[in-house]
C-alpha cells in the first residue's frame, strides 16, 4: 500500500495539449482557421451554393452598386459579384493547390536527395540557386510565351518557383535529422536508403514542411492572382479573382466595387494563410513551446 501511495504522490508532468487545441487557443489563429475552412467550403461547394450562372450576362443590371438585390453589386455584364467571387475563389484556390502540390512534391524529393546523398548536394543546390534567381513573374512570362496565357501557364510557373524554396526547407530539416543517433543505428542494421528516408527521415521533417506549405500557399495565391491580373493567367470570361480585379480597372472611378471586392477577398485569403502558418510554426516548433 505504501508503494502504491508513493507512486500516486509523484507529481505528473502536465500533458501538452494537442496541435489543434493549441492552435485554436490563439484567437487570431482560430479566426484564420475558421476563415480558411469557410473559404475552402465555399470554393468546393460553389456549384451547389447558388443556382445562378456566373457567366450569364444580364445587361439590364450592369454596374449595380452593392446592396439591395445584389449584395456585392454587379459587373459590367450584369453578373452577380457574389456568385462570381464564389467561382473565382474556386479557381484561385485550385491554382494555388495544384501549384503547391506539384512544386512541393518535386522540392521535397530534391531536398531529401541533397541531404541524404552528399555527392548530389552541391549540384542540386546550385540548380536550386539558379531557379531562385528568376522571379515567378518572369517564369510566367516565359511560359505564357511558349504555351500561351492561361491557367496551365500559371500553374507551371508557380510550380517551378516553389521547387527551390521547398527544397531548401526540406534539406535544412533533413540535415538536422541525419545527425541523430537513430539514423546511424538504422544504417548500422542494414536498412535500405529508400526505407530509411520513408520510415525515419520523412516523418521527422513533416512539421517544417507543413508550416512552409501553409505560408507558401498564401504566397502562391497572391502570385497566381498577380499573373492573372497581368493577363497571363485566366482569360475572360473565366471567373478568377485576379482576372476579376483586372476587369474592374476600367470602372474604378464610378464602379470601384468591381475591382475592390475580389481584391479584398485575395487579401483576406492571403492574410488568413499567413496567420495560420505563423501559428502552426509556433505550435509545431519545439523551441517555441512553453
Wavefront OBJ file of the C-alpha trace (Angstrom):
o trace
v 0.000 0.000 0.000
v 2.903 2.325 0.817
v 4.482 1.775 -2.591
v 1.180 2.449 -4.332
v 0.651 5.618 -2.328
v 4.175 6.791 -3.075
v 3.602 6.183 -6.753
v 0.397 8.168 -6.812
v 2.013 11.019 -4.853
v 4.649 11.588 -7.551
v 3.710 14.782 -9.430
v 2.898 14.110 -13.046
v 4.082 16.379 -15.831
v 1.158 18.248 -17.349
v 0.102 16.768 -20.650
v 0.682 19.024 -23.604
v -2.472 19.922 -25.447
v -2.866 18.691 -28.995
v -1.900 20.711 -32.026
v -5.485 21.676 -32.857
v -6.259 22.642 -29.260
v -3.153 24.816 -29.029
v -3.958 26.323 -32.404
v -7.500 27.369 -31.531
v -6.370 28.705 -28.157
v -4.851 31.627 -30.079
v -7.739 33.951 -31.083
v -6.017 35.171 -34.259
v -5.174 31.627 -35.336
v -8.699 30.430 -34.558
v -10.210 33.202 -36.698
v -7.745 32.459 -39.512
v -8.500 28.735 -39.349
v -12.241 29.396 -39.423
v -11.895 31.710 -42.412
v -9.702 29.195 -44.275
v -12.211 26.401 -43.656
v -15.076 28.653 -44.752
v -13.313 29.636 -47.981
v -12.432 26.024 -48.745
v -16.043 25.003 -48.157
v -17.347 27.842 -50.347
v -14.898 27.025 -53.132
v -15.576 23.293 -53.018
v -19.364 23.560 -52.975
v -19.749 26.716 -55.103
v -21.932 24.989 -57.764
v -24.314 23.807 -55.049
v -24.411 27.040 -53.039
v -26.056 29.002 -55.845
v -28.143 28.255 -58.890
v -27.077 31.445 -60.691
v -24.816 31.019 -63.701
v -21.607 33.044 -63.090
v -21.158 33.537 -66.845
v -24.693 34.588 -67.793
v -24.915 38.244 -68.859
v -27.736 40.495 -67.670
v -27.386 43.804 -69.481
v -30.354 45.279 -67.607
v -28.427 45.047 -64.318
v -24.981 46.277 -65.301
v -22.787 48.121 -62.795
v -25.253 47.832 -59.930
v -23.779 49.074 -56.618
v -23.619 46.782 -53.581
v -26.848 46.361 -51.687
v -30.435 45.554 -52.480
v -30.958 42.620 -54.800
v -27.207 42.260 -55.390
v -25.312 42.060 -52.116
v -21.923 42.947 -53.617
v -23.200 44.575 -56.787
v -22.749 43.501 -60.419
v -20.031 43.906 -63.033
v -20.110 45.467 -66.489
v -22.006 42.458 -67.875
v -24.570 42.460 -65.094
v -23.184 39.328 -63.422
v -23.663 38.968 -59.678
v -20.322 39.527 -57.910
v -21.217 37.185 -55.051
v -21.577 34.316 -57.500
v -18.542 35.406 -59.481
v -16.448 35.562 -56.301
v -17.547 32.071 -55.265
v -16.383 30.587 -58.558
v -13.387 32.925 -58.731
v -12.299 31.766 -55.300
v -12.605 28.197 -56.519
v -10.294 28.836 -59.483
v -7.777 30.828 -57.410
v -7.505 28.203 -54.671
v -7.274 25.424 -57.249
v -4.333 27.176 -58.912
v -2.607 27.502 -55.551
v -3.303 23.923 -54.510
v -2.131 22.315 -57.766
v 0.955 24.533 -57.985
v 1.922 23.851 -54.381
v 1.315 20.100 -54.746
v 3.455 19.759 -57.879
v 6.231 22.143 -56.879
v 6.214 20.945 -53.277
v 6.478 17.273 -54.224
v 9.443 17.920 -56.508
v 11.074 20.181 -53.928
v 10.670 17.602 -51.156
v 12.299 14.950 -53.327
v 15.199 17.235 -54.235
v 15.682 18.271 -50.600
v 15.823 14.696 -49.336
v 18.220 13.640 -52.109
v 20.513 16.608 -51.393
v 20.593 15.882 -47.643
v 20.908 12.107 -47.896
v 23.372 11.835 -50.780
v 26.036 14.412 -50.082
v 27.622 13.968 -53.529
v 24.441 15.331 -55.084
v 24.126 18.211 -52.635
v 26.316 20.689 -54.485
v 24.802 20.007 -57.895
v 21.177 20.086 -56.736
v 21.550 23.164 -54.549
v 23.328 25.137 -57.278
v 20.458 24.265 -59.588
v 18.030 25.479 -56.947
v 20.027 28.715 -56.629
v 19.644 29.242 -60.370
v 15.871 28.804 -60.122
v 15.715 31.196 -57.155
v 17.352 33.908 -59.246
v 14.300 34.075 -61.527
v 11.092 35.621 -60.115
v 7.775 33.868 -60.631
v 6.554 36.725 -62.847
v 9.419 36.049 -65.252
v 8.582 32.349 -65.307
v 5.004 33.274 -66.091
v 6.051 35.497 -68.989
v 8.333 32.837 -70.447
v 5.825 30.019 -70.133
v 2.981 32.160 -71.459
v 5.140 32.937 -74.483
v 5.613 29.207 -75.101
v 2.196 27.762 -74.269
v 0.068 30.896 -74.441
v -1.634 32.630 -71.496
v -3.944 30.523 -69.375
v -4.275 28.601 -66.137
v -1.777 25.938 -67.256
v 0.924 28.556 -67.768
v 0.304 29.979 -64.279
v 0.403 26.541 -62.647
v 3.681 25.639 -64.383
v 5.289 28.963 -63.449
v 4.224 28.776 -59.787
v 5.246 25.120 -59.522
v 8.738 25.888 -60.800
v 9.029 28.859 -58.444
v 8.011 26.675 -55.463
v 10.546 23.883 -56.078
v 13.740 25.631 -54.845
v 12.055 27.112 -51.773
v 10.641 23.776 -50.665
v 13.927 22.018 -51.464
v 15.877 24.352 -49.193
v 13.419 23.965 -46.319
v 13.428 20.165 -46.592
v 17.192 19.949 -46.983
v 17.774 22.042 -43.860
v 15.352 19.972 -41.781
v 16.732 16.692 -43.140
v 20.337 17.632 -42.355
v 19.378 18.117 -38.705
v 17.623 14.731 -38.573
v 20.541 12.998 -40.322
v 22.801 13.835 -37.357
v 20.612 11.974 -34.859
v 21.738 8.650 -33.395
v 18.828 6.543 -34.597
v 19.694 7.329 -38.231
v 23.157 5.887 -37.696
v 21.626 2.901 -35.902
v 19.268 2.270 -38.812
v 22.194 2.353 -41.220
v 24.180 0.022 -38.994
v 21.489 -2.661 -39.144
v 21.493 -2.515 -42.935
v 18.265 -0.624 -43.611
v 17.947 0.376 -47.247
v 18.192 4.033 -48.213
v 14.619 4.201 -49.518
v 13.181 2.673 -46.342
v 15.324 4.875 -44.098
v 14.120 8.008 -45.885
v 10.481 6.877 -45.865
v 10.319 5.437 -42.344
v 12.625 7.745 -40.370
v 13.741 10.818 -42.274
v 10.478 11.982 -43.882
v 8.209 11.706 -40.779
v 10.600 13.838 -38.728
v 10.591 16.591 -41.356
v 6.816 16.930 -41.593
v 6.499 19.874 -39.194
v 8.620 22.363 -41.189
v 7.057 21.074 -44.416
v 3.515 21.734 -43.134
v 4.449 25.183 -41.837
v 6.154 26.206 -45.061
v 3.351 24.783 -47.214
v 0.772 26.837 -45.304
v 2.775 30.029 -45.656
v 3.667 29.292 -49.266
v 0.043 28.673 -50.188
v -0.802 32.290 -49.409
v 2.153 33.467 -51.495
v 1.147 31.228 -54.402
v -2.416 32.554 -54.292
v -1.089 36.117 -54.402
v 1.357 35.375 -57.244
v -1.275 33.482 -59.224
v -3.712 36.364 -58.869
v -0.998 38.813 -59.921
v -0.238 36.781 -63.059
v -3.933 36.646 -63.908
v -4.192 40.384 -63.269
v -1.416 40.919 -65.819
v -3.298 38.839 -68.373
v -1.044 35.769 -68.186
v -3.481 33.549 -66.314
v -7.217 33.024 -66.502
v -8.743 34.582 -69.596
v -12.199 36.226 -69.760
v -14.884 35.237 -69.075
v -13.321 32.715 -66.632
v -14.108 33.658 -63.034
v -10.779 34.050 -61.204
v -10.100 36.660 -58.537
v -7.041 38.210 -60.170
v -8.714 38.372 -63.569
v -11.862 39.833 -61.988
v -9.804 42.594 -60.354
v -8.206 43.318 -63.731
v -11.635 43.599 -65.379
v -12.618 46.234 -62.830
v -9.712 48.569 -63.579
v -11.711 50.435 -66.205
v -14.525 51.200 -63.752
v -12.576 52.357 -60.674
v -13.966 55.892 -60.710
v -17.684 55.107 -60.985
v -17.975 51.404 -60.031
v -14.976 50.626 -57.792
v -16.649 47.599 -56.214
v -15.929 45.512 -59.348
v -12.183 45.613 -58.600
v -12.313 46.149 -54.833
v -14.415 43.092 -53.940
v -12.126 40.419 -55.488
v -9.026 42.324 -54.336
v -10.223 42.367 -50.733
v -11.032 38.656 -50.950
v -7.498 37.933 -52.192
v -6.107 39.997 -49.318
v -8.176 38.135 -46.726
v -7.230 34.711 -48.094
v -3.506 35.528 -48.105
v -3.693 37.093 -44.636
v -5.546 34.083 -43.215
v -2.994 31.596 -44.544
v -0.083 33.720 -43.300
v -1.554 33.983 -39.803
v -2.314 30.264 -39.803
v 1.219 29.436 -40.964
v 2.766 31.561 -38.218
v 0.548 29.894 -35.628
v 1.451 26.425 -36.909
v 5.120 27.301 -36.631
v 4.653 28.359 -33.021
v 2.760 25.168 -32.211
v 4.981 22.677 -34.038
v 8.420 24.143 -33.293
v 9.675 22.620 -30.002
v 11.921 25.629 -29.390
v 8.889 27.906 -29.220
v 6.859 25.745 -26.847
v 6.358 26.906 -23.288
l 1 2 3 4 5 6 7 8 9 10 11 12 13 14 15 16 17 18 19 20 21 22 23 24 25 26 27 28 29 30 31 32 33 34 35 36 37 38 39 40 41 42 43 44 45 46 47 48 49 50 51 52 53 54 55 56 57 58 59 60 61 62 63 64 65 66 67 68 69 70 71 72 73 74 75 76 77 78 79 80 81 82 83 84 85 86 87 88 89 90 91 92 93 94 95 96 97 98 99 100 101 102 103 104 105 106 107 108 109 110 111 112 113 114 115 116 117 118 119 120 121 122 123 124 125 126 127 128 129 130 131 132 133 134 135 136 137 138 139 140 141 142 143 144 145 146 147 148 149 150 151 152 153 154 155 156 157 158 159 160 161 162 163 164 165 166 167 168 169 170 171 172 173 174 175 176 177 178 179 180 181 182 183 184 185 186 187 188 189 190 191 192 193 194 195 196 197 198 199 200 201 202 203 204 205 206 207 208 209 210 211 212 213 214 215 216 217 218 219 220 221 222 223 224 225 226 227 228 229 230 231 232 233 234 235 236 237 238 239 240 241 242 243 244 245 246 247 248 249 250 251 252 253 254 255 256 257 258 259 260 261 262 263 264 265 266 267 268 269 270 271 272 273 274 275 276 277 278 279 280 281 282 283 284 285 286 287 288 289 290
